[in-house]
């Protein structure tokens, strides 16, 4: 009986890992707008304290999704624009809003690991830079 309880506990703990899950582009859908996630440069994820993963086709969808309480979130993750399929901690990333880099839902928002990664893009594409806390204060409109 103790073995059975132990096995059940191990299985339930394994399901609660607080880590990102790979996005299956073209098959996974956005938790906010329900569109298929197609763009590896703009995708995002939220991982809750219980290990549940919410995938988004754009950073602006993640920011607009108010169904997940912030105190329940373990990880806010964004894709690195310069290294698609590389998750970054959204709270530590820097952001660019540039009309010359369209994002899936129309906010023209991209994430970068740091300002040195952002600078070359900023010079060629233009736009305005933001931190995570500045970005959260914006009222980004999502085209649905």
ChimeraX commands (.cxc) that place a marker at each C-alpha (Angstrom):
marker #1 position 0.00,0.00,0.00 radius 0.5
marker #1 position 2.82,2.43,0.87 radius 0.5
marker #1 position 4.42,1.69,-2.50 radius 0.5
marker #1 position 1.19,2.63,-4.27 radius 0.5
marker #1 position 0.95,5.93,-2.39 radius 0.5
marker #1 position 4.60,6.65,-3.19 radius 0.5
marker #1 position 4.06,5.95,-6.90 radius 0.5
marker #1 position 0.97,8.17,-7.03 radius 0.5
marker #1 position 2.87,10.99,-5.30 radius 0.5
marker #1 position 5.81,10.66,-7.68 radius 0.5
marker #1 position 3.55,10.78,-10.73 radius 0.5
marker #1 position 1.65,13.80,-9.43 radius 0.5
marker #1 position 4.91,15.62,-8.61 radius 0.5
marker #1 position 6.29,14.89,-12.07 radius 0.5
marker #1 position 3.23,16.56,-13.58 radius 0.5
marker #1 position 3.90,19.73,-11.56 radius 0.5
marker #1 position 7.30,20.63,-13.01 radius 0.5
marker #1 position 7.73,24.36,-13.28 radius 0.5
marker #1 position 9.37,24.57,-16.68 radius 0.5
marker #1 position 8.48,25.66,-20.20 radius 0.5
marker #1 position 7.08,23.24,-22.73 radius 0.5
marker #1 position 8.15,23.29,-26.36 radius 0.5
marker #1 position 5.68,24.98,-28.67 radius 0.5
marker #1 position 4.39,22.83,-31.51 radius 0.5
marker #1 position 4.11,25.51,-34.19 radius 0.5
marker #1 position 1.05,25.19,-36.38 radius 0.5
marker #1 position -0.66,22.85,-33.90 radius 0.5
marker #1 position -0.63,24.60,-30.50 radius 0.5
marker #1 position -3.15,27.39,-30.09 radius 0.5
marker #1 position -2.96,30.63,-28.14 radius 0.5
marker #1 position -4.56,30.55,-24.68 radius 0.5
marker #1 position -5.83,34.11,-25.20 radius 0.5
marker #1 position -7.00,34.45,-28.81 radius 0.5
marker #1 position -7.17,30.74,-29.84 radius 0.5
marker #1 position -5.16,31.31,-33.03 radius 0.5
marker #1 position -2.61,28.69,-34.02 radius 0.5
marker #1 position 0.90,29.62,-32.90 radius 0.5
marker #1 position 2.97,30.04,-36.06 radius 0.5
marker #1 position 5.72,32.59,-35.31 radius 0.5
marker #1 position 8.76,31.41,-33.32 radius 0.5
marker #1 position 10.05,34.97,-32.86 radius 0.5
marker #1 position 7.01,36.28,-30.98 radius 0.5
marker #1 position 5.56,33.36,-29.00 radius 0.5
marker #1 position 5.29,33.38,-25.19 radius 0.5
marker #1 position 4.35,31.14,-22.27 radius 0.5
marker #1 position 3.12,31.39,-18.73 radius 0.5
marker #1 position 3.95,28.57,-16.32 radius 0.5
marker #1 position 1.97,28.52,-13.09 radius 0.5
marker #1 position 3.18,27.48,-9.64 radius 0.5
marker #1 position 1.34,24.19,-10.23 radius 0.5
marker #1 position 3.22,23.58,-13.48 radius 0.5
marker #1 position 0.35,24.35,-15.86 radius 0.5
marker #1 position 1.58,25.90,-19.11 radius 0.5
marker #1 position -0.33,28.50,-21.12 radius 0.5
marker #1 position 1.02,29.17,-24.62 radius 0.5
marker #1 position 0.55,32.41,-26.55 radius 0.5
marker #1 position 1.10,33.32,-30.19 radius 0.5
marker #1 position 2.29,36.80,-29.24 radius 0.5
marker #1 position 3.66,38.61,-26.21 radius 0.5
marker #1 position 0.73,41.02,-26.39 radius 0.5
marker #1 position -1.69,38.10,-25.95 radius 0.5
marker #1 position 0.15,37.02,-22.80 radius 0.5
marker #1 position 0.01,40.58,-21.44 radius 0.5
marker #1 position -3.72,40.88,-22.18 radius 0.5
marker #1 position -4.72,37.52,-20.67 radius 0.5
marker #1 position -6.27,38.39,-17.30 radius 0.5
marker #1 position -7.61,34.88,-16.60 radius 0.5
marker #1 position -4.38,33.88,-14.82 radius 0.5
marker #1 position -3.75,35.59,-11.49 radius 0.5
marker #1 position -0.24,37.05,-11.38 radius 0.5
marker #1 position 0.44,35.55,-7.94 radius 0.5
marker #1 position -0.16,32.08,-9.45 radius 0.5
marker #1 position 2.53,32.60,-12.10 radius 0.5
marker #1 position 5.93,30.98,-11.60 radius 0.5
marker #1 position 7.36,31.98,-15.00 radius 0.5
marker #1 position 6.59,34.59,-17.62 radius 0.5
marker #1 position 8.50,33.49,-20.73 radius 0.5
marker #1 position 9.03,35.11,-24.13 radius 0.5
marker #1 position 10.86,33.98,-27.23 radius 0.5
marker #1 position 14.10,35.73,-28.07 radius 0.5
marker #1 position 13.55,37.60,-31.36 radius 0.5
marker #1 position 17.19,37.07,-32.39 radius 0.5
marker #1 position 17.24,33.40,-31.34 radius 0.5
marker #1 position 13.79,31.93,-32.08 radius 0.5
marker #1 position 12.81,28.93,-29.95 radius 0.5
marker #1 position 14.93,30.24,-27.08 radius 0.5
marker #1 position 12.84,31.13,-24.04 radius 0.5
marker #1 position 13.79,34.20,-22.02 radius 0.5
marker #1 position 12.58,35.30,-18.61 radius 0.5
marker #1 position 10.08,37.98,-19.59 radius 0.5
marker #1 position 10.75,39.98,-16.44 radius 0.5
marker #1 position 14.46,40.30,-17.34 radius 0.5
marker #1 position 14.08,40.88,-21.08 radius 0.5
marker #1 position 14.01,44.14,-22.99 radius 0.5
marker #1 position 11.34,44.91,-25.57 radius 0.5
marker #1 position 10.99,46.77,-28.82 radius 0.5
marker #1 position 7.81,48.10,-30.36 radius 0.5
marker #1 position 8.56,48.79,-34.01 radius 0.5
marker #1 position 6.16,49.16,-36.92 radius 0.5
marker #1 position 8.89,47.58,-39.03 radius 0.5
marker #1 position 8.69,44.29,-37.10 radius 0.5
marker #1 position 5.06,43.14,-37.15 radius 0.5
marker #1 position 3.99,40.68,-34.48 radius 0.5
marker #1 position 1.11,38.22,-34.92 radius 0.5
marker #1 position -1.54,40.27,-33.12 radius 0.5
marker #1 position -0.57,43.72,-34.33 radius 0.5
marker #1 position 1.24,45.31,-31.36 radius 0.5
marker #1 position 4.59,45.10,-33.19 radius 0.5
marker #1 position 6.21,43.84,-29.99 radius 0.5
marker #1 position 9.42,41.78,-29.84 radius 0.5
marker #1 position 11.61,40.56,-26.95 radius 0.5
marker #1 position 15.39,40.57,-26.63 radius 0.5
marker #1 position 17.80,39.08,-24.10 radius 0.5
marker #1 position 19.52,42.41,-23.41 radius 0.5
marker #1 position 20.08,45.88,-24.82 radius 0.5
marker #1 position 23.21,44.85,-26.74 radius 0.5
marker #1 position 21.12,42.28,-28.66 radius 0.5
marker #1 position 18.47,44.92,-29.26 radius 0.5
marker #1 position 20.72,47.80,-30.39 radius 0.5
marker #1 position 21.51,46.54,-33.91 radius 0.5
marker #1 position 17.83,45.87,-34.60 radius 0.5
marker #1 position 16.85,49.26,-33.17 radius 0.5
marker #1 position 19.28,51.01,-35.53 radius 0.5
marker #1 position 17.92,49.27,-38.64 radius 0.5
marker #1 position 14.23,48.95,-37.74 radius 0.5
marker #1 position 13.59,51.88,-35.38 radius 0.5
marker #1 position 11.00,51.88,-32.64 radius 0.5
marker #1 position 10.78,52.38,-28.91 radius 0.5
marker #1 position 12.29,50.22,-26.15 radius 0.5
marker #1 position 10.64,49.10,-22.92 radius 0.5
marker #1 position 11.38,47.12,-19.78 radius 0.5
marker #1 position 8.93,44.49,-18.51 radius 0.5
marker #1 position 7.48,46.84,-15.89 radius 0.5
marker #1 position 7.04,49.62,-18.48 radius 0.5
marker #1 position 5.44,47.19,-20.91 radius 0.5
marker #1 position 2.91,45.99,-18.33 radius 0.5
marker #1 position 1.68,49.58,-17.89 radius 0.5
marker #1 position 0.89,49.96,-21.59 radius 0.5
marker #1 position -2.57,49.22,-22.90 radius 0.5
marker #1 position -1.52,47.09,-25.85 radius 0.5
marker #1 position -4.35,46.49,-28.27 radius 0.5
marker #1 position -4.66,43.02,-29.74 radius 0.5
marker #1 position -6.24,42.64,-33.16 radius 0.5
marker #1 position -8.65,39.69,-33.03 radius 0.5
marker link #1:1,2 radius 0.2
marker link #1:2,3 radius 0.2
marker link #1:3,4 radius 0.2
marker link #1:4,5 radius 0.2
marker link #1:5,6 radius 0.2
marker link #1:6,7 radius 0.2
marker link #1:7,8 radius 0.2
marker link #1:8,9 radius 0.2
marker link #1:9,10 radius 0.2
marker link #1:10,11 radius 0.2
marker link #1:11,12 radius 0.2
marker link #1:12,13 radius 0.2
marker link #1:13,14 radius 0.2
marker link #1:14,15 radius 0.2
marker link #1:15,16 radius 0.2
marker link #1:16,17 radius 0.2
marker link #1:17,18 radius 0.2
marker link #1:18,19 radius 0.2
marker link #1:19,20 radius 0.2
marker link #1:20,21 radius 0.2
marker link #1:21,22 radius 0.2
marker link #1:22,23 radius 0.2
marker link #1:23,24 radius 0.2
marker link #1:24,25 radius 0.2
marker link #1:25,26 radius 0.2
marker link #1:26,27 radius 0.2
marker link #1:27,28 radius 0.2
marker link #1:28,29 radius 0.2
marker link #1:29,30 radius 0.2
marker link #1:30,31 radius 0.2
marker link #1:31,32 radius 0.2
marker link #1:32,33 radius 0.2
marker link #1:33,34 radius 0.2
marker link #1:34,35 radius 0.2
marker link #1:35,36 radius 0.2
marker link #1:36,37 radius 0.2
marker link #1:37,38 radius 0.2
marker link #1:38,39 radius 0.2
marker link #1:39,40 radius 0.2
marker link #1:40,41 radius 0.2
marker link #1:41,42 radius 0.2
marker link #1:42,43 radius 0.2
marker link #1:43,44 radius 0.2
marker link #1:44,45 radius 0.2
marker link #1:45,46 radius 0.2
marker link #1:46,47 radius 0.2
marker link #1:47,48 radius 0.2
marker link #1:48,49 radius 0.2
marker link #1:49,50 radius 0.2
marker link #1:50,51 radius 0.2
marker link #1:51,52 radius 0.2
marker link #1:52,53 radius 0.2
marker link #1:53,54 radius 0.2
marker link #1:54,55 radius 0.2
marker link #1:55,56 radius 0.2
marker link #1:56,57 radius 0.2
marker link #1:57,58 radius 0.2
marker link #1:58,59 radius 0.2
marker link #1:59,60 radius 0.2
marker link #1:60,61 radius 0.2
marker link #1:61,62 radius 0.2
marker link #1:62,63 radius 0.2
marker link #1:63,64 radius 0.2
marker link #1:64,65 radius 0.2
marker link #1:65,66 radius 0.2
marker link #1:66,67 radius 0.2
marker link #1:67,68 radius 0.2
marker link #1:68,69 radius 0.2
marker link #1:69,70 radius 0.2
marker link #1:70,71 radius 0.2
marker link #1:71,72 radius 0.2
marker link #1:72,73 radius 0.2
marker link #1:73,74 radius 0.2
marker link #1:74,75 radius 0.2
marker link #1:75,76 radius 0.2
marker link #1:76,77 radius 0.2
marker link #1:77,78 radius 0.2
marker link #1:78,79 radius 0.2
marker link #1:79,80 radius 0.2
marker link #1:80,81 radius 0.2
marker link #1:81,82 radius 0.2
marker link #1:82,83 radius 0.2
marker link #1:83,84 radius 0.2
marker link #1:84,85 radius 0.2
marker link #1:85,86 radius 0.2
marker link #1:86,87 radius 0.2
marker link #1:87,88 radius 0.2
marker link #1:88,89 radius 0.2
marker link #1:89,90 radius 0.2
marker link #1:90,91 radius 0.2
marker link #1:91,92 radius 0.2
marker link #1:92,93 radius 0.2
marker link #1:93,94 radius 0.2
marker link #1:94,95 radius 0.2
marker link #1:95,96 radius 0.2
marker link #1:96,97 radius 0.2
marker link #1:97,98 radius 0.2
marker link #1:98,99 radius 0.2
marker link #1:99,100 radius 0.2
marker link #1:100,101 radius 0.2
marker link #1:101,102 radius 0.2
marker link #1:102,103 radius 0.2
marker link #1:103,104 radius 0.2
marker link #1:104,105 radius 0.2
marker link #1:105,106 radius 0.2
marker link #1:106,107 radius 0.2
marker link #1:107,108 radius 0.2
marker link #1:108,109 radius 0.2
marker link #1:109,110 radius 0.2
marker link #1:110,111 radius 0.2
marker link #1:111,112 radius 0.2
marker link #1:112,113 radius 0.2
marker link #1:113,114 radius 0.2
marker link #1:114,115 radius 0.2
marker link #1:115,116 radius 0.2
marker link #1:116,117 radius 0.2
marker link #1:117,118 radius 0.2
marker link #1:118,119 radius 0.2
marker link #1:119,120 radius 0.2
marker link #1:120,121 radius 0.2
marker link #1:121,122 radius 0.2
marker link #1:122,123 radius 0.2
marker link #1:123,124 radius 0.2
marker link #1:124,125 radius 0.2
marker link #1:125,126 radius 0.2
marker link #1:126,127 radius 0.2
marker link #1:127,128 radius 0.2
marker link #1:128,129 radius 0.2
marker link #1:129,130 radius 0.2
marker link #1:130,131 radius 0.2
marker link #1:131,132 radius 0.2
marker link #1:132,133 radius 0.2
marker link #1:133,134 radius 0.2
marker link #1:134,135 radius 0.2
marker link #1:135,136 radius 0.2
marker link #1:136,137 radius 0.2
marker link #1:137,138 radius 0.2
marker link #1:138,139 radius 0.2
marker link #1:139,140 radius 0.2
marker link #1:140,141 radius 0.2
marker link #1:141,142 radius 0.2
marker link #1:142,143 radius 0.2
marker link #1:143,144 radius 0.2
view
